[in-house]
Amino acid sequence: MSFLDRPAMTGWQMLGCAVYLIAVFVVVFMAMTIVVFDGWDQPPMPGWKRFLIFPGSAIAAVIGGALLLKFFMRDRN
């Protein structure tokens, strides 16, 4: 049976992915801003906390997006 005649995701699933993308962009941008302005008026935070805040949030966002797509693209049979 060919599945080429139907879309891979429904409109609601695509909307959910778009909302996830926007929310993750805002969270990662805010985390990046926190790390960039760290130490402006106080002592800077330790390196492992900085790693968890900025690159860690971006890595978690990519993993979450991959899991979201895997869940949406699974076979429905």
PQR file of N, CA, C, O and H, with PARSE charges and radii, in Angstrom:
ATOM      1  N   MET A   1       0.841  -1.178   0.000 -0.4000 1.5000
ATOM      2  CA  MET A   1       0.000   0.000   0.000 -0.0000 2.0000
ATOM      3  C   MET A   1       0.886   1.240   0.000  0.5500 1.7000
ATOM      4  O   MET A   1       1.831   1.332   0.784 -0.5500 1.4000
ATOM      5  N   SER A   2       0.590   2.167  -0.853 -0.4000 1.5000
ATOM      6  CA  SER A   2       1.382   3.385  -0.970 -0.0000 2.0000
ATOM      7  C   SER A   2       0.804   4.478  -0.076  0.5500 1.7000
ATOM      8  O   SER A   2      -0.406   4.704  -0.052 -0.5500 1.4000
ATOM      9  H   SER A   2      -0.178   2.092  -1.489  0.4000 1.0000
ATOM     10  N   PHE A   3       1.690   5.151   0.656 -0.4000 1.5000
ATOM     11  CA  PHE A   3       1.282   6.255   1.511 -0.0000 2.0000
ATOM     12  C   PHE A   3       1.663   7.603   0.905  0.5500 1.7000
ATOM     13  O   PHE A   3       1.630   8.623   1.593 -0.5500 1.4000
ATOM     14  H   PHE A   3       2.673   4.968   0.635  0.4000 1.0000
ATOM     15  N   LEU A   4       2.020   7.614  -0.362 -0.4000 1.5000
ATOM     16  CA  LEU A   4       2.454   8.854  -0.985 -0.0000 2.0000
ATOM     17  C   LEU A   4       1.302   9.804  -1.270  0.5500 1.7000
ATOM     18  O   LEU A   4       1.538  10.993  -1.482 -0.5500 1.4000
ATOM     19  H   LEU A   4       2.047   6.785  -0.921  0.4000 1.0000
ATOM     20  N   ASP A   5       0.070   9.326  -1.283 -0.4000 1.5000
ATOM     21  CA  ASP A   5      -1.055  10.181  -1.631 -0.0000 2.0000
ATOM     22  C   ASP A   5      -1.589  10.980  -0.444  0.5500 1.7000
ATOM     23  O   ASP A   5      -2.438  11.852  -0.632 -0.5500 1.4000
ATOM     24  H   ASP A   5      -0.122   8.360  -1.110  0.4000 1.0000
ATOM     25  N   ARG A   6      -1.121  10.710   0.764 -0.4000 1.5000
ATOM     26  CA  ARG A   6      -1.596  11.450   1.933 -0.0000 2.0000
ATOM     27  C   ARG A   6      -0.414  12.159   2.602  0.5500 1.7000
ATOM     28  O   ARG A   6       0.722  11.693   2.521 -0.5500 1.4000
ATOM     29  H   ARG A   6      -0.432  10.002   0.917  0.4000 1.0000
ATOM     30  N   PRO A   7      -0.689  13.285   3.262 -0.5600 1.5000
ATOM     31  CA  PRO A   7       0.417  14.002   3.924  0.2800 2.0000
ATOM     32  C   PRO A   7       0.946  13.221   5.127  0.5500 1.7000
ATOM     33  O   PRO A   7       0.235  12.413   5.724 -0.5500 1.4000
ATOM     34  N   ALA A   8       2.181  13.476   5.461 -0.4000 1.5000
ATOM     35  CA  ALA A   8       2.820  12.769   6.576 -0.0000 2.0000
ATOM     36  C   ALA A   8       2.245  13.219   7.915  0.5500 1.7000
ATOM     37  O   ALA A   8       2.133  12.412   8.838 -0.5500 1.4000
ATOM     38  H   ALA A   8       2.759  14.133   4.977  0.4000 1.0000
ATOM     39  N   MET A   9       1.879  14.488   8.034 -0.4000 1.5000
ATOM     40  CA  MET A   9       1.325  15.016   9.285 -0.0000 2.0000
ATOM     41  C   MET A   9       0.039  15.771   8.987  0.5500 1.7000
ATOM     42  O   MET A   9      -0.124  16.341   7.908 -0.5500 1.4000
ATOM     43  H   MET A   9       1.970  15.143   7.284  0.4000 1.0000
ATOM     44  N   THR A  10      -0.865  15.771   9.946 -0.4000 1.5000
ATOM     45  CA  THR A  10      -2.097  16.531   9.796 -0.0000 2.0000
ATOM     46  C   THR A  10      -1.819  18.013  10.043  0.5500 1.7000
ATOM     47  O   THR A  10      -0.729  18.395  10.470 -0.5500 1.4000
ATOM     48  H   THR A  10      -0.733  15.308  10.823  0.4000 1.0000
ATOM     49  N   GLY A  11      -2.803  18.816   9.773 -0.4000 1.5000
ATOM     50  CA  GLY A  11      -2.647  20.251   9.988 -0.0000 2.0000
ATOM     51  C   GLY A  11      -2.445  20.602  11.456  0.5500 1.7000
ATOM     52  O   GLY A  11      -1.657  21.493  11.776 -0.5500 1.4000
ATOM     53  H   GLY A  11      -3.689  18.505   9.426  0.4000 1.0000
ATOM     54  N   TRP A  12      -3.153  19.907  12.357 -0.4000 1.5000
ATOM     55  CA  TRP A  12      -2.991  20.157  13.786 -0.0000 2.0000
ATOM     56  C   TRP A  12      -1.607  19.750  14.261  0.5500 1.7000
ATOM     57  O   TRP A  12      -1.035  20.407  15.130 -0.5500 1.4000
ATOM     58  H   TRP A  12      -3.793  19.184  12.097  0.4000 1.0000
ATOM     59  N   GLN A  13      -1.065  18.684  13.709 -0.4000 1.5000
ATOM     60  CA  GLN A  13       0.285  18.265  14.093 -0.0000 2.0000
ATOM     61  C   GLN A  13       1.316  19.267  13.609  0.5500 1.7000
ATOM     62  O   GLN A  13       2.268  19.572  14.327 -0.5500 1.4000
ATOM     63  H   GLN A  13      -1.530  18.150  13.003  0.4000 1.0000
ATOM     64  N   MET A  14       1.136  19.784  12.394 -0.4000 1.5000
ATOM     65  CA  MET A  14       2.058  20.816  11.901 -0.0000 2.0000
ATOM     66  C   MET A  14       1.956  22.087  12.736  0.5500 1.7000
ATOM     67  O   MET A  14       2.961  22.746  13.002 -0.5500 1.4000
ATOM     68  H   MET A  14       0.362  19.536  11.811  0.4000 1.0000
ATOM     69  N   LEU A  15       0.735  22.428  13.148 -0.4000 1.5000
ATOM     70  CA  LEU A  15       0.550  23.590  14.016 -0.0000 2.0000
ATOM     71  C   LEU A  15       1.242  23.368  15.358  0.5500 1.7000
ATOM     72  O   LEU A  15       1.869  24.282  15.894 -0.5500 1.4000
ATOM     73  H   LEU A  15      -0.082  21.893  12.933  0.4000 1.0000
ATOM     74  N   GLY A  16       1.130  22.164  15.897 -0.4000 1.5000
ATOM     75  CA  GLY A  16       1.808  21.838  17.153 -0.0000 2.0000
ATOM     76  C   GLY A  16       3.320  21.948  17.025  0.5500 1.7000
ATOM     77  O   GLY A  16       3.987  22.440  17.935 -0.5500 1.4000
ATOM     78  H   GLY A  16       0.620  21.422  15.462  0.4000 1.0000
ATOM     79  N   CYS A  17       3.863  21.495  15.908 -0.4000 1.5000
ATOM     80  CA  CYS A  17       5.306  21.621  15.679 -0.0000 2.0000
ATOM     81  C   CYS A  17       5.717  23.086  15.562  0.5500 1.7000
ATOM     82  O   CYS A  17       6.773  23.477  16.058 -0.5500 1.4000
ATOM     83  H   CYS A  17       3.321  21.095  15.168  0.4000 1.0000
ATOM     84  N   ALA A  18       4.890  23.891  14.909 -0.4000 1.5000
ATOM     85  CA  ALA A  18       5.199  25.317  14.777 -0.0000 2.0000
ATOM     86  C   ALA A  18       5.167  26.012  16.140  0.5500 1.7000
ATOM     87  O   ALA A  18       6.024  26.845  16.435 -0.5500 1.4000
ATOM     88  H   ALA A  18       4.033  23.572  14.505  0.4000 1.0000
ATOM     89  N   VAL A  19       4.176  25.668  16.968 -0.4000 1.5000
ATOM     90  CA  VAL A  19       4.096  26.255  18.311 -0.0000 2.0000
ATOM     91  C   VAL A  19       5.305  25.829  19.140  0.5500 1.7000
ATOM     92  O   VAL A  19       5.875  26.638  19.873 -0.5500 1.4000
ATOM     93  H   VAL A  19       3.480  24.991  16.728  0.4000 1.0000
ATOM     94  N   TYR A  20       5.697  24.552  19.022 -0.4000 1.5000
ATOM     95  CA  TYR A  20       6.885  24.070  19.736 -0.0000 2.0000
ATOM     96  C   TYR A  20       8.128  24.837  19.278  0.5500 1.7000
ATOM     97  O   TYR A  20       8.952  25.233  20.103 -0.5500 1.4000
ATOM     98  H   TYR A  20       5.234  23.895  18.427  0.4000 1.0000
ATOM     99  N   LEU A  21       8.262  25.044  17.983 -0.4000 1.5000
ATOM    100  CA  LEU A  21       9.414  25.756  17.442 -0.0000 2.0000
ATOM    101  C   LEU A  21       9.474  27.190  17.970  0.5500 1.7000
ATOM    102  O   LEU A  21      10.543  27.669  18.348 -0.5500 1.4000
ATOM    103  H   LEU A  21       7.593  24.722  17.314  0.4000 1.0000
ATOM    104  N   ILE A  22       8.338  27.868  17.995 -0.4000 1.5000
ATOM    105  CA  ILE A  22       8.313  29.248  18.489 -0.0000 2.0000
ATOM    106  C   ILE A  22       8.637  29.298  19.980  0.5500 1.7000
ATOM    107  O   ILE A  22       9.416  30.143  20.420 -0.5500 1.4000
ATOM    108  H   ILE A  22       7.470  27.479  17.687  0.4000 1.0000
ATOM    109  N   ALA A  23       8.039  28.390  20.758 -0.4000 1.5000
ATOM    110  CA  ALA A  23       8.287  28.373  22.202 -0.0000 2.0000
ATOM    111  C   ALA A  23       9.746  28.065  22.510  0.5500 1.7000
ATOM    112  O   ALA A  23      10.346  28.689  23.385 -0.5500 1.4000
ATOM    113  H   ALA A  23       7.406  27.704  20.400  0.4000 1.0000
ATOM    114  N   VAL A  24      10.312  27.108  21.792 -0.4000 1.5000
ATOM    115  CA  VAL A  24      11.716  26.744  22.016 -0.0000 2.0000
ATOM    116  C   VAL A  24      12.631  27.890  21.610  0.5500 1.7000
ATOM    117  O   VAL A  24      13.632  28.144  22.280 -0.5500 1.4000
ATOM    118  H   VAL A  24       9.825  26.601  21.080  0.4000 1.0000
ATOM    119  N   PHE A  25      12.308  28.581  20.533 -0.4000 1.5000
ATOM    120  CA  PHE A  25      13.124  29.711  20.110 -0.0000 2.0000
ATOM    121  C   PHE A  25      13.157  30.779  21.189  0.5500 1.7000
ATOM    122  O   PHE A  25      14.214  31.332  21.491 -0.5500 1.4000
ATOM    123  H   PHE A  25      11.495  28.374  19.989  0.4000 1.0000
ATOM    124  N   VAL A  26      11.997  31.070  21.772 -0.4000 1.5000
ATOM    125  CA  VAL A  26      11.934  32.088  22.826 -0.0000 2.0000
ATOM    126  C   VAL A  26      12.744  31.654  24.048  0.5500 1.7000
ATOM    127  O   VAL A  26      13.499  32.451  24.604 -0.5500 1.4000
ATOM    128  H   VAL A  26      11.138  30.621  21.527  0.4000 1.0000
ATOM    129  N   VAL A  27      12.593  30.404  24.466 -0.4000 1.5000
ATOM    130  CA  VAL A  27      13.299  29.917  25.654 -0.0000 2.0000
ATOM    131  C   VAL A  27      14.812  29.916  25.431  0.5500 1.7000
ATOM    132  O   VAL A  27      15.564  30.358  26.300 -0.5500 1.4000
ATOM    133  H   VAL A  27      11.979  29.756  24.014  0.4000 1.0000
ATOM    134  N   VAL A  28      15.260  29.426  24.281 -0.4000 1.5000
ATOM    135  CA  VAL A  28      16.700  29.371  24.007 -0.0000 2.0000
ATOM    136  C   VAL A  28      17.274  30.778  23.835  0.5500 1.7000
ATOM    137  O   VAL A  28      18.402  31.037  24.254 -0.5500 1.4000
ATOM    138  H   VAL A  28      14.648  29.067  23.575  0.4000 1.0000
ATOM    139  N   PHE A  29      16.519  31.678  23.230 -0.4000 1.5000
ATOM    140  CA  PHE A  29      16.988  33.049  23.087 -0.0000 2.0000
ATOM    141  C   PHE A  29      17.129  33.712  24.452  0.5500 1.7000
ATOM    142  O   PHE A  29      18.103  34.423  24.700 -0.5500 1.4000
ATOM    143  H   PHE A  29      15.602  31.468  22.890  0.4000 1.0000
ATOM    144  N   MET A  30      16.161  33.484  25.338 -0.4000 1.5000
ATOM    145  CA  MET A  30      16.260  34.051  26.681 -0.0000 2.0000
ATOM    146  C   MET A  30      17.435  33.443  27.443  0.5500 1.7000
ATOM    147  O   MET A  30      18.127  34.152  28.174 -0.5500 1.4000
ATOM    148  H   MET A  30      15.370  32.907  25.136  0.4000 1.0000
ATOM    149  N   ALA A  31      17.671  32.144  27.283 -0.4000 1.5000
ATOM    150  CA  ALA A  31      18.812  31.504  27.943 -0.0000 2.0000
ATOM    151  C   ALA A  31      20.125  32.073  27.417  0.5500 1.7000
ATOM    152  O   ALA A  31      21.060  32.306  28.184 -0.5500 1.4000
ATOM    153  H   ALA A  31      17.109  31.568  26.689  0.4000 1.0000
ATOM    154  N   MET A  32      20.192  32.294  26.106 -0.4000 1.5000
ATOM    155  CA  MET A  32      21.397  32.872  25.524 -0.0000 2.0000
ATOM    156  C   MET A  32      21.625  34.284  26.058  0.5500 1.7000
ATOM    157  O   MET A  32      22.761  34.668  26.335 -0.5500 1.4000
ATOM    158  H   MET A  32      19.433  32.105  25.483  0.4000 1.0000
ATOM    159  N   THR A  33      20.554  35.054  26.202 -0.4000 1.5000
ATOM    160  CA  THR A  33      20.670  36.404  26.735 -0.0000 2.0000
ATOM    161  C   THR A  33      21.159  36.389  28.179  0.5500 1.7000
ATOM    162  O   THR A  33      21.980  37.220  28.567 -0.5500 1.4000
ATOM    163  H   THR A  33      19.631  34.742  25.977  0.4000 1.0000
ATOM    164  N   ILE A  34      20.657  35.446  28.973 -0.4000 1.5000
ATOM    165  CA  ILE A  34      21.111  35.330  30.364 -0.0000 2.0000
ATOM    166  C   ILE A  34      22.604  35.034  30.413  0.5500 1.7000
ATOM    167  O   ILE A  34      23.329  35.623  31.216 -0.5500 1.4000
ATOM    168  H   ILE A  34      19.991  34.771  28.658  0.4000 1.0000
ATOM    169  N   VAL A  35      23.066  34.127  29.561 -0.4000 1.5000
ATOM    170  CA  VAL A  35      24.489  33.761  29.567 -0.0000 2.0000
ATOM    171  C   VAL A  35      25.355  34.906  29.062  0.5500 1.7000
ATOM    172  O   VAL A  35      26.442  35.139  29.589 -0.5500 1.4000
ATOM    173  H   VAL A  35      22.478  33.649  28.909  0.4000 1.0000
ATOM    174  N   VAL A  36      24.887  35.618  28.053 -0.4000 1.5000
ATOM    175  CA  VAL A  36      25.681  36.718  27.491 -0.0000 2.0000
ATOM    176  C   VAL A  36      25.844  37.842  28.510  0.5500 1.7000
ATOM    177  O   VAL A  36      26.935  38.395  28.650 -0.5500 1.4000
ATOM    178  H   VAL A  36      24.003  35.429  27.625  0.4000 1.0000
ATOM    179  N   PHE A  37      24.779  38.181  29.215 -0.4000 1.5000
ATOM    180  CA  PHE A  37      24.841  39.282  30.170 -0.0000 2.0000
ATOM    181  C   PHE A  37      25.226  38.831  31.573  0.5500 1.7000
ATOM    182  O   PHE A  37      25.119  39.616  32.515 -0.5500 1.4000
ATOM    183  H   PHE A  37      23.893  37.732  29.100  0.4000 1.0000
ATOM    184  N   ASP A  38      25.664  37.604  31.734 -0.4000 1.5000
ATOM    185  CA  ASP A  38      26.075  37.103  33.039 -0.0000 2.0000
ATOM    186  C   ASP A  38      27.337  37.835  33.490  0.5500 1.7000
ATOM    187  O   ASP A  38      28.254  38.057  32.700 -0.5500 1.4000
ATOM    188  H   ASP A  38      25.750  36.966  30.968  0.4000 1.0000
ATOM    189  N   GLY A  39      27.370  38.197  34.737 -0.4000 1.5000
ATOM    190  CA  GLY A  39      28.538  38.876  35.274 -0.0000 2.0000
ATOM    191  C   GLY A  39      28.556  40.363  35.002  0.5500 1.7000
ATOM    192  O   GLY A  39      29.567  41.024  35.238 -0.5500 1.4000
ATOM    193  H   GLY A  39      26.624  38.017  35.379  0.4000 1.0000
ATOM    194  N   TRP A  40      27.448  40.904  34.508 -0.4000 1.5000
ATOM    195  CA  TRP A  40      27.400  42.328  34.198 -0.0000 2.0000
ATOM    196  C   TRP A  40      27.549  43.157  35.475  0.5500 1.7000
ATOM    197  O   TRP A  40      28.334  44.105  35.513 -0.5500 1.4000
ATOM    198  H   TRP A  40      26.626  40.367  34.317  0.4000 1.0000
ATOM    199  N   ASP A  41      26.793  42.798  36.524 -0.4000 1.5000
ATOM    200  CA  ASP A  41      26.866  43.570  37.755 -0.0000 2.0000
ATOM    201  C   ASP A  41      27.112  42.693  38.984  0.5500 1.7000
ATOM    202  O   ASP A  41      27.027  43.172  40.115 -0.5500 1.4000
ATOM    203  H   ASP A  41      26.155  42.028  36.493  0.4000 1.0000
ATOM    204  N   GLN A  42      27.412  41.435  38.772 -0.4000 1.5000
ATOM    205  CA  GLN A  42      27.681  40.499  39.865 -0.0000 2.0000
ATOM    206  C   GLN A  42      28.713  39.483  39.390  0.5500 1.7000
ATOM    207  O   GLN A  42      29.007  39.421  38.196 -0.5500 1.4000
ATOM    208  H   GLN A  42      27.482  41.045  37.854  0.4000 1.0000
ATOM    209  N   PRO A  43      29.261  38.692  40.292 -0.5600 1.5000
ATOM    210  CA  PRO A  43      30.243  37.697  39.848  0.2800 2.0000
ATOM    211  C   PRO A  43      29.616  36.680  38.885  0.5500 1.7000
ATOM    212  O   PRO A  43      28.466  36.280  39.071 -0.5500 1.4000
ATOM    213  N   PRO A  44      30.353  36.269  37.878 -0.5600 1.5000
ATOM    214  CA  PRO A  44      29.782  35.316  36.910  0.2800 2.0000
ATOM    215  C   PRO A  44      29.514  33.955  37.546  0.5500 1.7000
ATOM    216  O   PRO A  44      30.163  33.558  38.513 -0.5500 1.4000
ATOM    217  N   MET A  45      28.533  33.250  36.971 -0.4000 1.5000
ATOM    218  CA  MET A  45      28.192  31.926  37.490 -0.0000 2.0000
ATOM    219  C   MET A  45      29.220  30.900  37.034  0.5500 1.7000
ATOM    220  O   MET A  45      29.945  31.152  36.072 -0.5500 1.4000
ATOM    221  H   MET A  45      28.005  33.573  36.185  0.4000 1.0000
ATOM    222  N   PRO A  46      29.304  29.749  37.698 -0.5600 1.5000
ATOM    223  CA  PRO A  46      30.272  28.723  37.311  0.2800 2.0000
ATOM    224  C   PRO A  46      30.026  28.229  35.887  0.5500 1.7000
ATOM    225  O   PRO A  46      28.925  28.337  35.348 -0.5500 1.4000
ATOM    226  N   GLY A  47      31.079  27.689  35.306 -0.4000 1.5000
ATOM    227  CA  GLY A  47      31.013  27.244  33.913 -0.0000 2.0000
ATOM    228  C   GLY A  47      29.992  26.151  33.662  0.5500 1.7000
ATOM    229  O   GLY A  47      29.359  26.140  32.606 -0.5500 1.4000
ATOM    230  H   GLY A  47      31.974  27.602  35.744  0.4000 1.0000
ATOM    231  N   TRP A  48      29.810  25.223  34.610 -0.4000 1.5000
ATOM    232  CA  TRP A  48      28.862  24.135  34.379 -0.0000 2.0000
ATOM    233  C   TRP A  48      27.427  24.639  34.390  0.5500 1.7000
ATOM    234  O   TRP A  48      26.579  24.087  33.689 -0.5500 1.4000
ATOM    235  H   TRP A  48      30.324  25.232  35.468  0.4000 1.0000
ATOM    236  N   LYS A  49      27.136  25.669  35.165 -0.4000 1.5000
ATOM    237  CA  LYS A  49      25.787  26.242  35.142 -0.0000 2.0000
ATOM    238  C   LYS A  49      25.538  26.969  33.827  0.5500 1.7000
ATOM    239  O   LYS A  49      24.446  26.892  33.263 -0.5500 1.4000
ATOM    240  H   LYS A  49      27.825  26.117  35.735  0.4000 1.0000
ATOM    241  N   ARG A  50      26.563  27.681  33.339 -0.4000 1.5000
ATOM    242  CA  ARG A  50      26.426  28.353  32.047 -0.0000 2.0000
ATOM    243  C   ARG A  50      26.206  27.351  30.942  0.5500 1.7000
ATOM    244  O   ARG A  50      25.416  27.594  30.029 -0.5500 1.4000
ATOM    245  H   ARG A  50      27.449  27.744  33.797  0.4000 1.0000
ATOM    246  N   PHE A  51      26.900  26.218  31.010 -0.4000 1.5000
ATOM    247  CA  PHE A  51      26.726  25.184  29.988 -0.0000 2.0000
ATOM    248  C   PHE A  51      25.315  24.610  30.031  0.5500 1.7000
ATOM    249  O   PHE A  51      24.719  24.348  28.986 -0.5500 1.4000
ATOM    250  H   PHE A  51      27.542  26.021  31.751  0.4000 1.0000
ATOM    251  N   LEU A  52      24.779  24.415  31.232 -0.4000 1.5000
ATOM    252  CA  LEU A  52      23.415  23.881  31.339 -0.0000 2.0000
ATOM    253  C   LEU A  52      22.380  24.873  30.834  0.5500 1.7000
ATOM    254  O   LEU A  52      21.370  24.471  30.257 -0.5500 1.4000
ATOM    255  H   LEU A  52      25.264  24.629  32.081  0.4000 1.0000
ATOM    256  N   ILE A  53      22.617  26.165  31.041 -0.4000 1.5000
ATOM    257  CA  ILE A  53      21.628  27.161  30.636 -0.0000 2.0000
ATOM    258  C   ILE A  53      21.594  27.339  29.130  0.5500 1.7000
ATOM    259  O   ILE A  53      20.538  27.166  28.521 -0.5500 1.4000
ATOM    260  H   ILE A  53      23.438  26.492  31.509  0.4000 1.0000
ATOM    261  N   PHE A  54      22.735  27.685  28.500 -0.4000 1.5000
ATOM    262  CA  PHE A  54      22.615  27.965  27.068 -0.0000 2.0000
ATOM    263  C   PHE A  54      22.804  26.764  26.168  0.5500 1.7000
ATOM    264  O   PHE A  54      21.825  26.366  25.536 -0.5500 1.4000
ATOM    265  H   PHE A  54      23.592  27.825  28.995  0.4000 1.0000
ATOM    266  N   PRO A  55      23.950  26.158  26.050 -0.5600 1.5000
ATOM    267  CA  PRO A  55      23.990  25.052  25.103  0.2800 2.0000
ATOM    268  C   PRO A  55      23.108  23.895  25.549  0.5500 1.7000
ATOM    269  O   PRO A  55      22.594  23.150  24.714 -0.5500 1.4000
ATOM    270  N   GLY A  56      22.930  23.739  26.847 -0.4000 1.5000
ATOM    271  CA  GLY A  56      22.086  22.653  27.337 -0.0000 2.0000
ATOM    272  C   GLY A  56      20.639  22.814  26.915  0.5500 1.7000
ATOM    273  O   GLY A  56      19.989  21.837  26.544 -0.5500 1.4000
ATOM    274  H   GLY A  56      23.348  24.344  27.525  0.4000 1.0000
ATOM    275  N   SER A  57      20.122  24.044  26.966 -0.4000 1.5000
ATOM    276  CA  SER A  57      18.737  24.264  26.548 -0.0000 2.0000
ATOM    277  C   SER A  57      18.570  24.057  25.046  0.5500 1.7000
ATOM    278  O   SER A  57      17.543  23.540  24.606 -0.5500 1.4000
ATOM    279  H   SER A  57      20.650  24.838  27.268  0.4000 1.0000
ATOM    280  N   ALA A  58      19.554  24.449  24.262 -0.4000 1.5000
ATOM    281  CA  ALA A  58      19.480  24.230  22.816 -0.0000 2.0000
ATOM    282  C   ALA A  58      19.551  22.740  22.478  0.5500 1.7000
ATOM    283  O   ALA A  58      18.832  22.268  21.596 -0.5500 1.4000
ATOM    284  H   ALA A  58      20.389  24.869  24.619  0.4000 1.0000
ATOM    285  N   ILE A  59      20.412  22.001  23.173 -0.4000 1.5000
ATOM    286  CA  ILE A  59      20.512  20.561  22.946 -0.0000 2.0000
ATOM    287  C   ILE A  59      19.214  19.873  23.343  0.5500 1.7000
ATOM    288  O   ILE A  59      18.738  18.989  22.630 -0.5500 1.4000
ATOM    289  H   ILE A  59      20.996  22.384  23.889  0.4000 1.0000
ATOM    290  N   ALA A  60      18.638  20.267  24.470 -0.4000 1.5000
ATOM    291  CA  ALA A  60      17.360  19.694  24.904 -0.0000 2.0000
ATOM    292  C   ALA A  60      16.249  20.017  23.905  0.5500 1.7000
ATOM    293  O   ALA A  60      15.368  19.189  23.675 -0.5500 1.4000
ATOM    294  H   ALA A  60      19.024  20.985  25.049  0.4000 1.0000
ATOM    295  N   ALA A  61      16.282  21.205  23.314 -0.4000 1.5000
ATOM    296  CA  ALA A  61      15.276  21.579  22.319 -0.0000 2.0000
ATOM    297  C   ALA A  61      15.387  20.723  21.066  0.5500 1.7000
ATOM    298  O   ALA A  61      14.370  20.306  20.512 -0.5500 1.4000
ATOM    299  H   ALA A  61      16.998  21.877  23.501  0.4000 1.0000
ATOM    300  N   VAL A  62      16.592  20.457  20.618 -0.4000 1.5000
ATOM    301  CA  VAL A  62      16.789  19.617  19.430 -0.0000 2.0000
ATOM    302  C   VAL A  62      16.330  18.187  19.709  0.5500 1.7000
ATOM    303  O   VAL A  62      15.659  17.577  18.877 -0.5500 1.4000
ATOM    304  H   VAL A  62      17.418  20.796  21.068  0.4000 1.0000
ATOM    305  N   ILE A  63      16.685  17.657  20.867 -0.4000 1.5000
ATOM    306  CA  ILE A  63      16.258  16.301  21.225 -0.0000 2.0000
ATOM    307  C   ILE A  63      14.743  16.243  21.351  0.5500 1.7000
ATOM    308  O   ILE A  63      14.122  15.289  20.881 -0.5500 1.4000
ATOM    309  H   ILE A  63      17.229  18.153  21.543  0.4000 1.0000
ATOM    310  N   GLY A  64      14.136  17.247  21.978 -0.4000 1.5000
ATOM    311  CA  GLY A  64      12.683  17.294  22.093 -0.0000 2.0000
ATOM    312  C   GLY A  64      11.999  17.379  20.739  0.5500 1.7000
ATOM    313  O   GLY A  64      10.972  16.735  20.525 -0.5500 1.4000
ATOM    314  H   GLY A  64      14.640  18.022  22.360  0.4000 1.0000
ATOM    315  N   GLY A  65      12.548  18.159  19.829 -0.4000 1.5000
ATOM    316  CA  GLY A  65      11.986  18.249  18.474 -0.0000 2.0000
ATOM    317  C   GLY A  65      12.095  16.936  17.724  0.5500 1.7000
ATOM    318  O   GLY A  65      11.175  16.550  17.002 -0.5500 1.4000
ATOM    319  H   GLY A  65      13.382  18.683  20.003  0.4000 1.0000
ATOM    320  N   ALA A  66      13.216  16.250  17.892 -0.4000 1.5000
ATOM    321  CA  ALA A  66      13.374  14.953  17.231 -0.0000 2.0000
ATOM    322  C   ALA A  66      12.369  13.935  17.774  0.5500 1.7000
ATOM    323  O   ALA A  66      11.785  13.164  17.012 -0.5500 1.4000
ATOM    324  H   ALA A  66      13.962  16.564  18.479  0.4000 1.0000
ATOM    325  N   LEU A  67      12.173  13.937  19.091 -0.4000 1.5000
ATOM    326  CA  LEU A  67      11.182  13.032  19.680 -0.0000 2.0000
ATOM    327  C   LEU A  67       9.767  13.394  19.253  0.5500 1.7000
ATOM    328  O   LEU A  67       8.944  12.505  19.031 -0.5500 1.4000
ATOM    329  H   LEU A  67      12.648  14.563  19.710  0.4000 1.0000
ATOM    330  N   LEU A  68       9.473  14.684  19.136 -0.4000 1.5000
ATOM    331  CA  LEU A  68       8.165  15.133  18.682 -0.0000 2.0000
ATOM    332  C   LEU A  68       7.900  14.655  17.248  0.5500 1.7000
ATOM    333  O   LEU A  68       6.822  14.140  16.951 -0.5500 1.4000
ATOM    334  H   LEU A  68      10.141  15.405  19.316  0.4000 1.0000
ATOM    335  N   LEU A  69       8.877  14.828  16.374 -0.4000 1.5000
ATOM    336  CA  LEU A  69       8.706  14.364  14.997 -0.0000 2.0000
ATOM    337  C   LEU A  69       8.601  12.848  14.922  0.5500 1.7000
ATOM    338  O   LEU A  69       7.816  12.322  14.133 -0.5500 1.4000
ATOM    339  H   LEU A  69       9.753  15.246  16.616  0.4000 1.0000
ATOM    340  N   LYS A  70       9.372  12.148  15.721 -0.4000 1.5000
ATOM    341  CA  LYS A  70       9.293  10.685  15.734 -0.0000 2.0000
ATOM    342  C   LYS A  70       7.898  10.239  16.175  0.5500 1.7000
ATOM    343  O   LYS A  70       7.344   9.293  15.615 -0.5500 1.4000
ATOM    344  H   LYS A  70      10.010  12.575  16.362  0.4000 1.0000
ATOM    345  N   PHE A  71       7.329  10.916  17.179 -0.4000 1.5000
ATOM    346  CA  PHE A  71       5.987  10.581  17.652 -0.0000 2.0000
ATOM    347  C   PHE A  71       4.938  10.872  16.585  0.5500 1.7000
ATOM    348  O   PHE A  71       4.029  10.069  16.376 -0.5500 1.4000
ATOM    349  H   PHE A  71       7.780  11.684  17.634  0.4000 1.0000
ATOM    350  N   PHE A  72       5.057  12.016  15.906 -0.4000 1.5000
ATOM    351  CA  PHE A  72       4.070  12.389  14.900 -0.0000 2.0000
ATOM    352  C   PHE A  72       4.194  11.566  13.618  0.5500 1.7000
ATOM    353  O   PHE A  72       3.193  11.336  12.940 -0.5500 1.4000
ATOM    354  H   PHE A  72       5.796  12.668  16.076  0.4000 1.0000
ATOM    355  N   MET A  73       5.381  11.127  13.281 -0.4000 1.5000
ATOM    356  CA  MET A  73       5.599  10.429  12.007 -0.0000 2.0000
ATOM    357  C   MET A  73       5.502   8.918  12.131  0.5500 1.7000
ATOM    358  O   MET A  73       5.782   8.208  11.165 -0.5500 1.4000
ATOM    359  H   MET A  73       6.194  11.314  13.832  0.4000 1.0000
ATOM    360  N   ARG A  74       5.113   8.408  13.289 -0.4000 1.5000
ATOM    361  CA  ARG A  74       5.043   6.959  13.456 -0.0000 2.0000
ATOM    362  C   ARG A  74       3.902   6.388  12.613  0.5500 1.7000
ATOM    363  O   ARG A  74       2.991   7.106  12.201 -0.5500 1.4000
ATOM    364  H   ARG A  74       4.885   8.984  14.074  0.4000 1.0000
ATOM    365  N   ASP A  75       3.975   5.103  12.373 -0.4000 1.5000
ATOM    366  CA  ASP A  75       2.949   4.419  11.584 -0.0000 2.0000
ATOM    367  C   ASP A  75       1.671   4.316  12.405  0.5500 1.7000
ATOM    368  O   ASP A  75       1.721   3.924  13.570 -0.5500 1.4000
ATOM    369  H   ASP A  75       4.715   4.520  12.708  0.4000 1.0000
ATOM    370  N   ARG A  76       0.556   4.652  11.835 -0.4000 1.5000
ATOM    371  CA  ARG A  76      -0.699   4.692  12.571 -0.0000 2.0000
ATOM    372  C   ARG A  76      -1.477   3.384  12.509  0.5500 1.7000
ATOM    373  O   ARG A  76      -2.603   3.327  13.003 -0.5500 1.4000
ATOM    374  H   ARG A  76       0.515   4.970  10.888  0.4000 1.0000
ATOM    375  N   ASN A  77      -0.935   2.367  11.940 -0.4000 1.5000
ATOM    376  CA  ASN A  77      -1.649   1.079  11.823 -0.0000 2.0000
ATOM    377  C   ASN A  77      -1.589   0.299  13.095  0.5500 1.7000
ATOM    378  O   ASN A  77      -2.136  -0.802  13.170 -0.5500 1.4000
ATOM    379  H   ASN A  77      -0.020   2.413  11.539  0.4000 1.0000
TER
END
